[in-house]
Amino acid sequence: MKKLIIFLSLIAIASILTACGKDGYSDSVLCRDILESSKEKAPVDMGYGSFDDDYKKAYFDSTLFEDCDIRYSLLAEDINEFGVFRAKDKKNAKSLYGNVRDYLSELKTDKRAFIESYAPEQIPKLDNAEVRRYGNYVVYAILPDGERTEFFGAIEALLKK
């Protein structure tokens, strides 16, 4: 009887610990739908375009995600850019987070001089570019501070279970 109680206690503890490990974010929302619902938090006069698959494959490891959408400002002097990736699983989400962080670092070093030459007022957006992870989703934003905060807040609210 004592062994049975200990065994059942261990199962209960394991169940509790497993439940605590869940991140509390949805993993079934399409990336396109996430950006459509949150892009009013990052308005641009001429709107946004979407990067094509060739761009995504050139800069991101497509084996790590099953869905993604990346938008950029259509206004030439505006560097607003944001994207959402849905990783295949938690392990891939962690790797994808690093991949997106590296992408932002590369933009900061490789594109900085070019951006300074034609739109120096955009540099703070580049310097403050940010990547976040919400469960299996990896999200990044190159936006002004206030818009970036609202953008991430809207996405987190949408993905929270």
OpenMM code with the backbone's topology and positions (N, CA, C; nanometers):
from openmm import Vec3, app, unit

residues = "MET LYS LYS LEU ILE ILE PHE LEU SER LEU ILE ALA ILE ALA SER ILE LEU THR ALA CYS GLY LYS ASP GLY TYR SER ASP SER VAL LEU CYS ARG ASP ILE LEU GLU SER SER LYS GLU LYS ALA PRO VAL ASP MET GLY TYR GLY SER PHE ASP ASP ASP TYR LYS LYS ALA TYR PHE ASP SER THR LEU PHE GLU ASP CYS ASP ILE ARG TYR SER LEU LEU ALA GLU ASP ILE ASN GLU PHE GLY VAL PHE ARG ALA LYS ASP LYS LYS ASN ALA LYS SER LEU TYR GLY ASN VAL ARG ASP TYR LEU SER GLU LEU LYS THR ASP LYS ARG ALA PHE ILE GLU SER TYR ALA PRO GLU GLN ILE PRO LYS LEU ASP ASN ALA GLU VAL ARG ARG TYR GLY ASN TYR VAL VAL TYR ALA ILE LEU PRO ASP GLY GLU ARG THR GLU PHE PHE GLY ALA ILE GLU ALA LEU LEU LYS LYS".split()
positions = [
    Vec3(0.0826, -0.1195, 0.0000),
    Vec3(0.0000, 0.0000, 0.0000),
    Vec3(0.0870, 0.1259, 0.0000),
    Vec3(0.1918, 0.1242, 0.0832),
    Vec3(0.2813, 0.2397, 0.0924),
    Vec3(0.3487, 0.2657, -0.0433),
    Vec3(0.3892, 0.1569, -0.1116),
    Vec3(0.4528, 0.1706, -0.2426),
    Vec3(0.3547, 0.2286, -0.3447),
    Vec3(0.2294, 0.1885, -0.3352),
    Vec3(0.1273, 0.2397, -0.4264),
    Vec3(0.1070, 0.3896, -0.4061),
    Vec3(0.1025, 0.4337, -0.2822),
    Vec3(0.0858, 0.5767, -0.2525),
    Vec3(0.2054, 0.6561, -0.3041),
    Vec3(0.3255, 0.6039, -0.2841),
    Vec3(0.4461, 0.6718, -0.3337),
    Vec3(0.4427, 0.6781, -0.4863),
    Vec3(0.4057, 0.5673, -0.5498),
    Vec3(0.3984, 0.5628, -0.6957),
    Vec3(0.2969, 0.6638, -0.7490),
    Vec3(0.1781, 0.6674, -0.6893),
    Vec3(0.0749, 0.7621, -0.7325),
    Vec3(0.1179, 0.9064, -0.7069),
    Vec3(0.1886, 0.9292, -0.5982),
    Vec3(0.2396, 1.0639, -0.5685),
    Vec3(0.3397, 1.1078, -0.6741),
    Vec3(0.4271, 1.0170, -0.7144),
    Vec3(0.5256, 1.0494, -0.8181),
    Vec3(0.4575, 1.0811, -0.9511),
    Vec3(0.3547, 1.0059, -0.9846),
    Vec3(0.2799, 1.0330, -1.1079),
    Vec3(0.2133, 1.1700, -1.1000),
    Vec3(0.1549, 1.2022, -0.9861),
    Vec3(0.0898, 1.3327, -0.9693),
    Vec3(0.1910, 1.4457, -0.9818),
    Vec3(0.3072, 1.4305, -0.9208),
    Vec3(0.4115, 1.5337, -0.9284),
    Vec3(0.4596, 1.5486, -1.0724),
    Vec3(0.4805, 1.4364, -1.1401),
    Vec3(0.5243, 1.4424, -1.2800),
    Vec3(0.4209, 1.5137, -1.3662),
    Vec3(0.2935, 1.4873, -1.3425),
    Vec3(0.1870, 1.5539, -1.4186),
    Vec3(0.1866, 1.7037, -1.3938),
    Vec3(0.2054, 1.7421, -1.2695),
    Vec3(0.2079, 1.8846, -1.2352),
    Vec3(0.3261, 1.9531, -1.3015),
    Vec3(0.4428, 1.8902, -1.2944),
    Vec3(0.5621, 1.9503, -1.3549),
    Vec3(0.5494, 1.9592, -1.5062),
    Vec3(0.4890, 1.8598, -1.5675),
    Vec3(0.4672, 1.8633, -1.7123),
    Vec3(0.3732, 1.9765, -1.7490),
    Vec3(0.2683, 1.9951, -1.6733),
    Vec3(0.1730, 2.1034, -1.7001),
    Vec3(0.2387, 2.2384, -1.6825),
    Vec3(0.3290, 2.2509, -1.5862),
    Vec3(0.3982, 2.3781, -1.5638),
    Vec3(0.4886, 2.4131, -1.6803),
    Vec3(0.5347, 2.3127, -1.7549),
    Vec3(0.6258, 2.3374, -1.8651),
    Vec3(0.5579, 2.3909, -1.9895),
    Vec3(0.4270, 2.3871, -1.9965),
    Vec3(0.3567, 2.4384, -2.1140),
    Vec3(0.3688, 2.5897, -2.1160),
    Vec3(0.3885, 2.6440, -2.2345),
    Vec3(0.4181, 2.7863, -2.2441),
    Vec3(0.2951, 2.8754, -2.2500),
    Vec3(0.1793, 2.8197, -2.2730),
    Vec3(0.0574, 2.8992, -2.2714),
    Vec3(0.0287, 2.9762, -2.3990),
    Vec3(0.0957, 2.9414, -2.5092),
    Vec3(0.0727, 3.0092, -2.6362),
    Vec3(0.0128, 2.9127, -2.7369),
    Vec3(-0.0749, 2.9647, -2.8192),
    Vec3(-0.1345, 2.8876, -2.9272),
    Vec3(-0.0257, 2.8489, -3.0269),
    Vec3(-0.0477, 2.7428, -3.1014),
    Vec3(0.0467, 2.7083, -3.2071),
    Vec3(-0.0258, 2.6737, -3.3367),
    Vec3(-0.1477, 2.7270, -3.3515),
    Vec3(-0.2262, 2.6928, -3.4700),
    Vec3(-0.2695, 2.8141, -3.5527),
    Vec3(-0.2210, 2.9321, -3.5187),
    Vec3(-0.2594, 3.0525, -3.5927),
    Vec3(-0.1630, 3.0710, -3.7097),
    Vec3(-0.2165, 3.0972, -3.8277),
    Vec3(-0.1320, 3.1214, -3.9447),
    Vec3(-0.0554, 3.2520, -3.9277),
    Vec3(0.0687, 3.2524, -3.9693),
    Vec3(0.1522, 3.3724, -3.9568),
    Vec3(0.0909, 3.4906, -4.0315),
    Vec3(0.0347, 3.4658, -4.1475),
    Vec3(-0.0306, 3.5713, -4.2252),
    Vec3(-0.1423, 3.6364, -4.1439),
    Vec3(-0.2214, 3.5546, -4.0754),
    Vec3(-0.3318, 3.6069, -3.9945),
    Vec3(-0.2809, 3.6878, -3.8755),
    Vec3(-0.1705, 3.6448, -3.8182),
    Vec3(-0.1111, 3.7190, -3.7060),
    Vec3(-0.0710, 3.8583, -3.7519),
    Vec3(-0.0018, 3.8663, -3.8651),
    Vec3(0.0431, 3.9974, -3.9130),
    Vec3(-0.0723, 4.0840, -3.9596),
    Vec3(-0.1715, 4.0239, -4.0216),
    Vec3(-0.2878, 4.1020, -4.0645),
    Vec3(-0.3577, 4.1656, -3.9451),
    Vec3(-0.3671, 4.0923, -3.8368),
    Vec3(-0.4379, 4.1448, -3.7202),
    Vec3(-0.3545, 4.2432, -3.6397),
    Vec3(-0.2239, 4.2459, -3.6613),
    Vec3(-0.1394, 4.3336, -3.5802),
    Vec3(-0.0737, 4.4466, -3.6585),
    Vec3(-0.0870, 4.4490, -3.7904),
    Vec3(-0.0131, 4.5496, -3.8670),
    Vec3(-0.0641, 4.6922, -3.8467),
    Vec3(-0.1868, 4.7096, -3.7982),
    Vec3(-0.2322, 4.8462, -3.7697),
    Vec3(-0.1552, 4.9060, -3.6521),
    Vec3(-0.0830, 4.8217, -3.5785),
    Vec3(0.0015, 4.8708, -3.4691),
    Vec3(0.1321, 4.9283, -3.5236),
    Vec3(0.1580, 4.9062, -3.6516),
    Vec3(0.2796, 4.9566, -3.7150),
    Vec3(0.2427, 5.0199, -3.8491),
    Vec3(0.1684, 5.1316, -3.8468),
    Vec3(0.1178, 5.1894, -3.9712),
    Vec3(0.2266, 5.2541, -4.0577),
    Vec3(0.2068, 5.2455, -4.1867),
    Vec3(0.2934, 5.3113, -4.2846),
    Vec3(0.2024, 5.3653, -4.3937),
    Vec3(0.2306, 5.4870, -4.4397),
    Vec3(0.1442, 5.5526, -4.5375),
    Vec3(0.1156, 5.4687, -4.6619),
    Vec3(0.2181, 5.4106, -4.7196),
    Vec3(0.1992, 5.3377, -4.8448),
    Vec3(0.1747, 5.1890, -4.8244),
    Vec3(0.1711, 5.1429, -4.7018),
    Vec3(0.1432, 5.0025, -4.6758),
    Vec3(0.2674, 4.9155, -4.6746),
    Vec3(0.2423, 4.7860, -4.6799),
    Vec3(0.3492, 4.6874, -4.6687),
    Vec3(0.3464, 4.5888, -4.7836),
    Vec3(0.4648, 4.5399, -4.8173),
    Vec3(0.4790, 4.4298, -4.9107),
    Vec3(0.5256, 4.3079, -4.8338),
    Vec3(0.5211, 4.1930, -4.8983),
    Vec3(0.5681, 4.0687, -4.8359),
    Vec3(0.6912, 4.0186, -4.9095),
    Vec3(0.7906, 3.9738, -4.8331),
    Vec3(0.9079, 3.9142, -4.8962),
    Vec3(0.8691, 3.7801, -4.9570),
    Vec3(0.9304, 3.7485, -5.0710),
    Vec3(0.8997, 3.6225, -5.1382),
    Vec3(0.9810, 3.5070, -5.0786),
    Vec3(0.9528, 3.3875, -5.1271),
    Vec3(1.0181, 3.2675, -5.0749),
    Vec3(1.1690, 3.2689, -5.0970),
    Vec3(1.2146, 3.3270, -5.2084),
    Vec3(1.3585, 3.3329, -5.2340),
    Vec3(1.4304, 3.4129, -5.1258),
    Vec3(1.3725, 3.5248, -5.0860),
    Vec3(1.4311, 3.6066, -4.9794),
    Vec3(1.4349, 3.5272, -4.8489),
    Vec3(1.3248, 3.4625, -4.8172),
    Vec3(1.3162, 3.3856, -4.6923),
    Vec3(1.4201, 3.2739, -4.6898),
    Vec3(1.4364, 3.2050, -4.8028),
    Vec3(1.5337, 3.0954, -4.8095),
    Vec3(1.6774, 3.1471, -4.8031),
    Vec3(1.7000, 3.2669, -4.8546),
    Vec3(1.8350, 3.3233, -4.8539),
    Vec3(1.8804, 3.3631, -4.7135),
    Vec3(1.7877, 3.4064, -4.6302),
    Vec3(1.8250, 3.4599, -4.4986),
    Vec3(1.7846, 3.3736, -4.3796),
    Vec3(1.6940, 3.2804, -4.3983),
    Vec3(1.6429, 3.2021, -4.2860),
    Vec3(1.6482, 3.0531, -4.3181),
    Vec3(1.6716, 2.9726, -4.2175),
    Vec3(1.6784, 2.8276, -4.2341),
    Vec3(1.5366, 2.7717, -4.2433),
    Vec3(1.4930, 2.7444, -4.3646),
    Vec3(1.3544, 2.7021, -4.3873),
    Vec3(1.3233, 2.5633, -4.3318),
    Vec3(1.4250, 2.4888, -4.2910),
    Vec3(1.3984, 2.3580, -4.2299),
    Vec3(1.3476, 2.3732, -4.0865),
    Vec3(1.3594, 2.4933, -4.0297),
    Vec3(1.3209, 2.5160, -3.8905),
    Vec3(1.1757, 2.5597, -3.8734),
    Vec3(1.1116, 2.6051, -3.9811),
    Vec3(0.9752, 2.6560, -3.9664),
    Vec3(0.8816, 2.5948, -4.0694),
    Vec3(0.7527, 2.5956, -4.0344),
    Vec3(0.6511, 2.5421, -4.1249),
    Vec3(0.5625, 2.6509, -4.1829),
    Vec3(0.5743, 2.7715, -4.1304),
    Vec3(0.4951, 2.8843, -4.1793),
    Vec3(0.5692, 3.0121, -4.1435),
    Vec3(0.5604, 3.1108, -4.2292),
    Vec3(0.6174, 3.2418, -4.1964),
    Vec3(0.5580, 3.3487, -4.2869),
    Vec3(0.5656, 3.4711, -4.2389),
    Vec3(0.5243, 3.5868, -4.3178),
    Vec3(0.6116, 3.7031, -4.2736),
    Vec3(0.6693, 3.7712, -4.3699),
    Vec3(0.7574, 3.8848, -4.3418),
    Vec3(0.7092, 4.0029, -4.4239),
    Vec3(0.6909, 4.1162, -4.3583),
    Vec3(0.6429, 4.2375, -4.4255),
    Vec3(0.7471, 4.3479, -4.4151),
    Vec3(0.7479, 4.4340, -4.5173),
    Vec3(0.8374, 4.5492, -4.5187),
    Vec3(0.7612, 4.6695, -4.5730),
    Vec3(0.8051, 4.7862, -4.5321),
    Vec3(0.7413, 4.9097, -4.5768),
    Vec3(0.7650, 4.9299, -4.7259),
    Vec3(0.6614, 4.9732, -4.7966),
    Vec3(0.6752, 5.0043, -4.9388),
    Vec3(0.7319, 5.1442, -4.9615),
    Vec3(0.7436, 5.2204, -4.8557),
    Vec3(0.8002, 5.3544, -4.8625),
    Vec3(0.9526, 5.3419, -4.8609),
    Vec3(1.0197, 5.3889, -4.9656),
    Vec3(1.1636, 5.3676, -4.9809),
    Vec3(1.2465, 5.4189, -4.8638),
    Vec3(1.2063, 5.5308, -4.8048),
    Vec3(1.2865, 5.5879, -4.6962),
    Vec3(1.2459, 5.5371, -4.5580),
    Vec3(1.1665, 5.4322, -4.5529),
    Vec3(1.1222, 5.3747, -4.4255),
    Vec3(1.1707, 5.2298, -4.4182),
    Vec3(1.2416, 5.1942, -4.3107),
    Vec3(1.2956, 5.0584, -4.3000),
    Vec3(1.2083, 4.9654, -4.2151),
    Vec3(1.0839, 5.0056, -4.1875),
    Vec3(0.9958, 4.9181, -4.1093),
    Vec3(0.9938, 4.7786, -4.1708),
    Vec3(1.0110, 4.6806, -4.0848),
    Vec3(1.0076, 4.5407, -4.1275),
    Vec3(0.9689, 4.4575, -4.0060),
    Vec3(0.8869, 4.3566, -4.0288),
    Vec3(0.8510, 4.2672, -3.9192),
    Vec3(0.8120, 4.1321, -3.9762),
    Vec3(0.8309, 4.0294, -3.8962),
    Vec3(0.8007, 3.8954, -3.9434),
    Vec3(0.7614, 3.8020, -3.8311),
    Vec3(0.6895, 3.6984, -3.8700),
    Vec3(0.6464, 3.5944, -3.7768),
    Vec3(0.6784, 3.4592, -3.8398),
    Vec3(0.7374, 3.3716, -3.7605),
    Vec3(0.7685, 3.2351, -3.8023),
    Vec3(0.7023, 3.1390, -3.7044),
    Vec3(0.6473, 3.0311, -3.7559),
    Vec3(0.5971, 2.9246, -3.6692),
    Vec3(0.6895, 2.8048, -3.6868),
    Vec3(0.7645, 2.7762, -3.5815),
    Vec3(0.8586, 2.6644, -3.5849),
    Vec3(0.7840, 2.5319, -3.5784),
    Vec3(0.8521, 2.4275, -3.6215),
    Vec3(0.7919, 2.2943, -3.6225),
    Vec3(0.7732, 2.2396, -3.4814),
    Vec3(0.8615, 2.2785, -3.3904),
    Vec3(0.8532, 2.2331, -3.2512),
    Vec3(0.9395, 2.3250, -3.1649),
    Vec3(0.9441, 2.2975, -3.0343),
    Vec3(1.0165, 2.3855, -2.9418),
    Vec3(1.1660, 2.3891, -2.9702),
    Vec3(1.2229, 2.2748, -3.0044),
    Vec3(1.3665, 2.2705, -3.0353),
    Vec3(1.3969, 2.3591, -3.1562),
    Vec3(1.3153, 2.3462, -3.2595),
    Vec3(1.3344, 2.4291, -3.3785),
    Vec3(1.3077, 2.5759, -3.3483),
    Vec3(1.2134, 2.6041, -3.2587),
    Vec3(1.1844, 2.7431, -3.2217),
    Vec3(1.3068, 2.8079, -3.1579),
    Vec3(1.3757, 2.7329, -3.0756),
    Vec3(1.4974, 2.7854, -3.0119),
    Vec3(1.6045, 2.8148, -3.1174),
    Vec3(1.6242, 2.7221, -3.2103),
    Vec3(1.7221, 2.7426, -3.3179),
    Vec3(1.6802, 2.8572, -3.4090),
    Vec3(1.5521, 2.8641, -3.4388),
    Vec3(1.4998, 2.9700, -3.5247),
    Vec3(1.5177, 3.1071, -3.4604),
    Vec3(1.4976, 3.1147, -3.3300),
    Vec3(1.5206, 3.2398, -3.2571),
    Vec3(1.6644, 3.2878, -3.2819),
    Vec3(1.7600, 3.1966, -3.2724),
    Vec3(1.8994, 3.2316, -3.2995),
    Vec3(1.9208, 3.2738, -3.4434),
    Vec3(1.8549, 3.2063, -3.5365),
    Vec3(1.8656, 3.2394, -3.6781),
    Vec3(1.8137, 3.3806, -3.7063),
    Vec3(1.7004, 3.4151, -3.6473),
    Vec3(1.6422, 3.5486, -3.6674),
    Vec3(1.7276, 3.6550, -3.5981),
    Vec3(1.7787, 3.6241, -3.4805),
    Vec3(1.8680, 3.7170, -3.4104),
    Vec3(1.9926, 3.7445, -3.4960),
    Vec3(2.0465, 3.6400, -3.5581),
    Vec3(2.1623, 3.6563, -3.6465),
    Vec3(2.1272, 3.7411, -3.7686),
    Vec3(2.0073, 3.7221, -3.8219),
    Vec3(1.9606, 3.8027, -3.9351),
    Vec3(1.9604, 3.9509, -3.8984),
    Vec3(1.9067, 3.9830, -3.7804),
    Vec3(1.9033, 4.1229, -3.7364),
    Vec3(2.0443, 4.1769, -3.7150),
    Vec3(2.1326, 4.0963, -3.6599),
    Vec3(2.2721, 4.1390, -3.6411),
    Vec3(2.3388, 4.1668, -3.7749),
    Vec3(2.3106, 4.0813, -3.8713),
    Vec3(2.3666, 4.0991, -4.0053),
    Vec3(2.3147, 4.2285, -4.0689),
    Vec3(2.1859, 4.2557, -4.0540),
    Vec3(2.1309, 4.3809, -4.1062),
    Vec3(2.1994, 4.5010, -4.0418),
    Vec3(2.2200, 4.4931, -3.9113),
    Vec3(2.2809, 4.6046, -3.8377),
    Vec3(2.4231, 4.6323, -3.8840),
    Vec3(2.4964, 4.5296, -3.9205),
    Vec3(2.6343, 4.5516, -3.9646),
    Vec3(2.6442, 4.5760, -4.1151),
    Vec3(2.5741, 4.4963, -4.1940),
    Vec3(2.5883, 4.5047, -4.3396),
    Vec3(2.5110, 4.6192, -4.4044),
    Vec3(2.3989, 4.6574, -4.3494),
    Vec3(2.3129, 4.7592, -4.4120),
    Vec3(2.3239, 4.8972, -4.3474),
    Vec3(2.3918, 4.9053, -4.2351),
    Vec3(2.3976, 5.0299, -4.1586),
    Vec3(2.4477, 5.1485, -4.2424),
    Vec3(2.5613, 5.1339, -4.3065),
    Vec3(2.6194, 5.2448, -4.3837),
    Vec3(2.5250, 5.2882, -4.4957),
    Vec3(2.4627, 5.1922, -4.5610),
    Vec3(2.3697, 5.2243, -4.6686),
    Vec3(2.2504, 5.3028, -4.6149),
    Vec3(2.1929, 5.2574, -4.5046),
    Vec3(2.0776, 5.3267, -4.4456),
    Vec3(2.1173, 5.4660, -4.3982),
    Vec3(2.2341, 5.4784, -4.3372),
    Vec3(2.2816, 5.6104, -4.2922),
    Vec3(2.2969, 5.7071, -4.4094),
    Vec3(2.3287, 5.6552, -4.5280),
    Vec3(2.3514, 5.7412, -4.6442),
    Vec3(2.2228, 5.8014, -4.7006),
    Vec3(2.1110, 5.7352, -4.6829),
    Vec3(1.9879, 5.7887, -4.7421),
    Vec3(1.8773, 5.8177, -4.6408),
    Vec3(1.8821, 5.7571, -4.5225),
    Vec3(1.7763, 5.7792, -4.4231),
    Vec3(1.8331, 5.7642, -4.2817),
    Vec3(1.9219, 5.8544, -4.2424),
    Vec3(1.9866, 5.8405, -4.1111),
    Vec3(1.8884, 5.8413, -3.9939),
    Vec3(1.7723, 5.9023, -4.0124),
    Vec3(1.6727, 5.9051, -3.9044),
    Vec3(1.6135, 5.7664, -3.8770),
    Vec3(1.6395, 5.6707, -3.9651),
    Vec3(1.5893, 5.5340, -3.9482),
    Vec3(1.6816, 5.4458, -3.8629),
    Vec3(1.8020, 5.4927, -3.8367),
    Vec3(1.9004, 5.4133, -3.7628),
    Vec3(1.8518, 5.3696, -3.6244),
    Vec3(1.7809, 5.4540, -3.5477),
    Vec3(1.7320, 5.4051, -3.4176),
    Vec3(1.6416, 5.2811, -3.4293),
    Vec3(1.5635, 5.2719, -3.5360),
    Vec3(1.4809, 5.1520, -3.5564),
    Vec3(1.5698, 5.0291, -3.5723),
    Vec3(1.6744, 5.0454, -3.6519),
    Vec3(1.7669, 4.9349, -3.6756),
    Vec3(1.8373, 4.8955, -3.5462),
    Vec3(1.8856, 4.9954, -3.4733),
    Vec3(1.9571, 4.9686, -3.3479),
    Vec3(1.8696, 4.8998, -3.2442),
    Vec3(1.7408, 4.9297, -3.2449),
    Vec3(1.6492, 4.8748, -3.1446),
    Vec3(1.5655, 4.7580, -3.1964),
    Vec3(1.6031, 4.7056, -3.3126),
    Vec3(1.5316, 4.5897, -3.3670),
    Vec3(1.5318, 4.4783, -3.2629),
    Vec3(1.4238, 4.4038, -3.2611),
    Vec3(1.4060, 4.3069, -3.1532),
    Vec3(1.3442, 4.1775, -3.2044),
    Vec3(1.3812, 4.0682, -3.1419),
    Vec3(1.3221, 3.9375, -3.1708),
    Vec3(1.2705, 3.8793, -3.0394),
    Vec3(1.1532, 3.8176, -3.0472),
    Vec3(1.0923, 3.7542, -2.9296),
    Vec3(1.0370, 3.6183, -2.9686),
    Vec3(1.0204, 3.5362, -2.8681),
    Vec3(0.9655, 3.4020, -2.8903),
    Vec3(0.8407, 3.3843, -2.8052),
    Vec3(0.7355, 3.3354, -2.8691),
    Vec3(0.6089, 3.3041, -2.8019),
    Vec3(0.5760, 3.1583, -2.8325),
    Vec3(0.6189, 3.0679, -2.7476),
    Vec3(0.5984, 2.9259, -2.7738),
    Vec3(0.6752, 2.8847, -2.8977),
    Vec3(0.6051, 2.8329, -2.9973),
    Vec3(0.6701, 2.7916, -3.1220),
    Vec3(0.6799, 2.9047, -3.2244),
    Vec3(0.6348, 3.0229, -3.1880),
    Vec3(0.6425, 3.1380, -3.2781),
    Vec3(0.7648, 3.2225, -3.2458),
    Vec3(0.8315, 3.2681, -3.3501),
    Vec3(0.9425, 3.3624, -3.3369),
    Vec3(0.9019, 3.4862, -3.4151),
    Vec3(0.9099, 3.6009, -3.3494),
    Vec3(0.8618, 3.7267, -3.4065),
    Vec3(0.9731, 3.8298, -3.3981),
    Vec3(0.9917, 3.9066, -3.5049),
    Vec3(1.0887, 4.0163, -3.4983),
    Vec3(1.0258, 4.1437, -3.5518),
    Vec3(1.0838, 4.2557, -3.5107),
    Vec3(1.0315, 4.3850, -3.5557),
    Vec3(1.1426, 4.4879, -3.5634),
    Vec3(1.1438, 4.5590, -3.6748),
    Vec3(1.2270, 4.6778, -3.6935),
    Vec3(1.1268, 4.7917, -3.7076),
    Vec3(1.0950, 4.8532, -3.5951),
    Vec3(0.9903, 4.9553, -3.5874),
    Vec3(1.0306, 5.0619, -3.4865),
    Vec3(0.9658, 5.1790, -3.4910),
    Vec3(0.9893, 5.2785, -3.3857),
    Vec3(0.9497, 5.2198, -3.2500),
    Vec3(1.0111, 5.2706, -3.1438),
    Vec3(0.9915, 5.2137, -3.0098),
    Vec3(0.8455, 5.1916, -2.9721),
    Vec3(0.7623, 5.2934, -2.9802),
    Vec3(0.6220, 5.2802, -2.9395),
    Vec3(0.5462, 5.1797, -3.0238),
    Vec3(0.5661, 5.1851, -3.1533),
    Vec3(0.4982, 5.0915, -3.2433),
    Vec3(0.5454, 4.9485, -3.2192),
    Vec3(0.6751, 4.9325, -3.1941),
    Vec3(0.7298, 4.7993, -3.1680),
    Vec3(0.6672, 4.7390, -3.0414),
    Vec3(0.6557, 4.8205, -2.9378),
    Vec3(0.5950, 4.7740, -2.8130),
    Vec3(0.4500, 4.7324, -2.8356),
    Vec3(0.3739, 4.8140, -2.9071),
    Vec3(0.2337, 4.7808, -2.9377),
    Vec3(0.2236, 4.6562, -3.0252),
    Vec3(0.3128, 4.6460, -3.1210),
    Vec3(0.3150, 4.5317, -3.2124),
    Vec3(0.3344, 4.4011, -3.1351),
    Vec3(0.4373, 4.3969, -3.0507),
    Vec3(0.4620, 4.2757, -2.9725),
    Vec3(0.3478, 4.2487, -2.8751),
    Vec3(0.2920, 4.3531, -2.8171),
    Vec3(0.1786, 4.3354, -2.7257),
    Vec3(0.0583, 4.2747, -2.7953),
    Vec3(0.0305, 4.3217, -2.9172),
    Vec3(-0.0831, 4.2688, -2.9940),
    Vec3(-0.0616, 4.1223, -3.0303),
    Vec3(0.0598, 4.0883, -3.0680),
    Vec3(0.0885, 3.9496, -3.1045),
    Vec3(0.0804, 3.8586, -2.9827),
    Vec3(0.1368, 3.9031, -2.8723),
    Vec3(0.1303, 3.8211, -2.7513),
    Vec3(-0.0151, 3.7988, -2.7086),
    Vec3(-0.0963, 3.9039, -2.7148),
    Vec3(-0.2379, 3.8915, -2.6774),
    Vec3(-0.3107, 3.7939, -2.7703),
    Vec3(-0.2779, 3.7969, -2.8979),
    Vec3(-0.3416, 3.7078, -2.9947),
    Vec3(-0.3030, 3.5614, -2.9716),
    Vec3(-0.1776, 3.5386, -2.9359),
    Vec3(-0.1288, 3.4016, -2.9217),
    Vec3(-0.1511, 3.3411, -2.7836),
    Vec3(-0.1765, 3.4252, -2.6840),
    Vec3(-0.1989, 3.3741, -2.5479),
    Vec3(-0.3218, 3.2851, -2.5471),
    Vec3(-0.3096, 3.1689, -2.4846),
    Vec3(-0.4239, 3.0763, -2.4762),
    Vec3(-0.5208, 3.1233, -2.3710),
] * unit.nanometer
topology = app.Topology()
chain = topology.addChain("A")
for resn in residues:
    res = topology.addResidue(resn, chain)
    for name in ("N", "CA", "C"):
        topology.addAtom(name, app.Element.getBySymbol(name[0]), res)
